[in-house]
Every structure is written in C-alpha cells, then in structure tokens.
C-alpha cells in the first residue's frame, strides 16, 4: 500500500533559539526571586529580579539583531514578564510587609498583578499595528513591566540602605504598589530607549558612563538601583513634553501636506 512521504520538520538555527533561551533565563530568574522571597531572603530576591530584567532587555534586542523574532517568542516573552515582573515582586512585597495588614494587604498586591496582565495584553495587541506613527516608536504607553517591577521594589531597596522601619509600613508600601500599578495601565508616554542613536563623536561618553555604572553597581548596588529609579521617574516630564511636541509637529506636517490637495480640489 502506498504511503505518502512525510515531510521532515526543519531544524531551528541557534540564532532563532537564542532570544527564546534568554527569555527562559529571565523566567527562571523571576521564579528564583520568588523562591528567595518565600525563604525571607530579600536581597537575593531583588538581585534575581535585576538579573531577570537584564535578560529581558537582551532577548528582544538580540532577536531583532539576529532576525530571530517570532510570534512564539513574543508570547513567551509576555508570559515570562508576567511571572517575573508581575507575580514575583507582588508576592515578595506581600511576604515582606503587606501580609501584616491582614486581608486588606492582599488588595494592592492583587491589583498590581492584574494591572501587569492588562499592560502586557495591551502591549501585545499593539504589536498587531503594522503602521504606527514614526514619531511614536520611541515611546511606551505606560510604564513597561521591568521598570514597574523596579519602581515597586523601591521601598525595599531603600530599606536595605537605611533599615528604617517606616519604609516597611503597609500603608506606604501599599500606596507605592497602587501608584505603580496605575502607571502601568496609564496613557503616560515613557521613553523606550530602543531607537536611540548616538553620533560617532559622542560614543565615548556612553561607554564611560557604562563603566561608571558597572563600578557603582559593584561597590554600592542598592544606591545605584535607587539612583536609576530616581532618574527614570525624573524622565517622565521630559518624555511627556517630547511626546506632545513630536505629536504636534506631526499634525502640523500632515496639515501642510493636506492643504495643497484641498486647494487643488477647490480649483477644480
């Protein structure tokens, strides 16, 4: 009896697998942070979240560089982000202090995870927009997942440096959680830092800055994370202003382009 010849599945190149491997490492780092939180090891938990954020920042950029982007990778990245940056930080903060507030302490924690899921869902549906405005490509809508995880852990990071008990109060931590959760699902334009191009004559300064940042991270990691979070918060007014300026310029260009066409139609 004749049997049709089965087609062999084509193997995947390492270039296409590498971004997904980095995403899996980010997921593992996030789950490791959750494990440290369950054991009450707060500093290793935060370090694991930082490692997860580094892997998350690398996977997308390497995927675009190696032309290894895929729908599977995008979905895997969102699932990893939800676990590493939506569930792990919320549970860690609950175990750290929010559980002392009783049943009410669970409400901000739950809100943070829900807003993270909504933010990632909105981001995924936005990816289907094949023709976004050119001026909007340098911005996120709302605070992205890794940045939100860093901001929500800021009370704990400050506590590492000062041992101030007021930083551990559920009222303060709960307020921070709610504010960051709202920032995630807001329409706030934030810098994406993906399309930044540096002129060749200015390349040395960012390289020196990266070296300085590495030295500060090694010598004073918690202070460095605090400064990074403060600088990111300080960038919000600038991102809003530049976004509105770019939008206004785009509207002016569109109006100028439509004016000659309207005049020609009126002349006919």
LINMOFEN-V827638 format. One record per residue. BURIAL is 1 if it has 16 or more other C-alpha atoms within 10 Angstrom, else 0. D_CENTER is the distance of its C-alpha to the mean C-alpha in Angstrom with 2 decimals. Layout:
burial,d_center
BURIAL,D_CENTER
BURIAL,D_CENTER
This chain:
burial,d_center
0,57.09
0,54.66
0,51.02
0,48.35
0,46.56
0,43.03
0,40.29
0,38.40
0,34.68
0,33.29
0,31.38
0,27.83
0,27.47
0,25.53
0,23.36
1,22.14
0,21.76
1,19.89
1,16.34
1,16.92
0,18.32
1,15.26
1,13.25
1,16.12
1,15.99
1,12.41
1,13.87
1,16.92
1,15.28
1,13.63
1,17.09
1,18.75
1,16.95
1,18.32
1,21.69
1,21.85
1,21.10
0,23.97
0,26.14
0,25.41
0,24.12
1,21.45
1,20.86
1,20.47
1,18.03
1,15.70
1,16.37
1,15.47
1,12.00
1,11.65
1,13.15
1,10.85
1,7.80
0,10.38
1,11.43
1,8.20
1,8.07
0,11.75
1,12.32
1,11.37
0,13.11
1,16.01
1,16.37
0,16.91
0,19.09
0,21.22
0,21.25
1,20.19
1,17.87
0,19.06
0,18.65
0,18.87
1,15.99
1,13.74
0,14.97
1,14.73
1,11.07
1,10.49
1,13.02
1,11.63
1,8.20
1,10.57
1,12.83
1,10.89
1,8.45
1,10.64
1,14.08
1,14.40
1,13.39
1,15.41
1,18.34
1,18.38
1,18.70
1,21.28
1,23.26
1,23.01
1,24.43
1,23.75
1,26.39
0,29.01
0,28.67
0,30.11
0,29.09
0,27.48
1,24.91
1,23.48
0,22.77
1,19.70
1,18.30
1,18.95
1,17.57
1,14.13
1,14.04
1,15.58
1,13.21
1,10.24
1,12.60
0,13.51
1,10.15
1,9.62
0,13.32
0,13.20
1,10.70
0,13.10
0,16.10
0,15.02
0,15.02
0,18.72
0,19.44
0,21.22
0,22.14
0,19.54
0,20.94
0,20.77
0,19.90
0,16.79
0,15.13
1,13.73
1,11.76
1,9.10
1,10.86
1,9.59
1,6.77
1,3.34
1,3.52
1,3.51
1,4.77
1,6.66
1,8.00
1,9.14
1,10.70
1,12.39
1,13.88
1,15.34
1,18.78
1,19.17
1,18.33
1,20.90
0,23.25
0,23.27
0,24.68
0,27.11
0,28.07
0,28.45
0,29.01
0,28.07
1,24.38
1,24.87
1,26.38
1,24.97
0,25.46
0,23.19
1,20.46
1,20.74
0,20.49
1,17.25
1,15.81
1,17.17
0,15.98
1,12.29
1,12.78
1,14.50
1,11.95
1,9.47
1,12.40
0,13.98
0,14.87
1,13.72
1,13.01
1,10.46
1,10.65
1,8.72
0,10.97
0,11.66
0,15.19
0,16.44
0,19.93
0,22.03
0,25.77
0,27.78
0,29.59
0,26.46
0,24.97
0,26.60
0,24.84
0,21.22
0,22.77
0,24.54
0,21.49
0,19.67
0,22.86
0,23.05
0,19.52
0,20.49
0,23.75
0,22.29
0,19.89
0,22.99
0,25.31
0,23.28
1,19.92
1,19.43
1,20.56
1,18.24
1,15.14
1,16.72
0,17.32
0,13.82
1,12.63
0,15.73
0,15.23
0,11.81
0,13.63
0,16.56
0,14.84
1,14.59
0,18.33
0,18.30
1,15.58
1,17.56
0,20.78
1,19.89
1,18.50
0,21.73
0,23.83
0,22.54
1,23.10
0,26.55
0,27.49
0,26.62
0,28.78
0,31.56
0,31.57
0,31.70
0,34.54
0,36.41
0,36.15
0,37.46
0,40.32
0,42.51
0,42.19
0,43.29
0,46.20
0,47.34
0,47.41
0,49.38
0,51.81
0,52.53
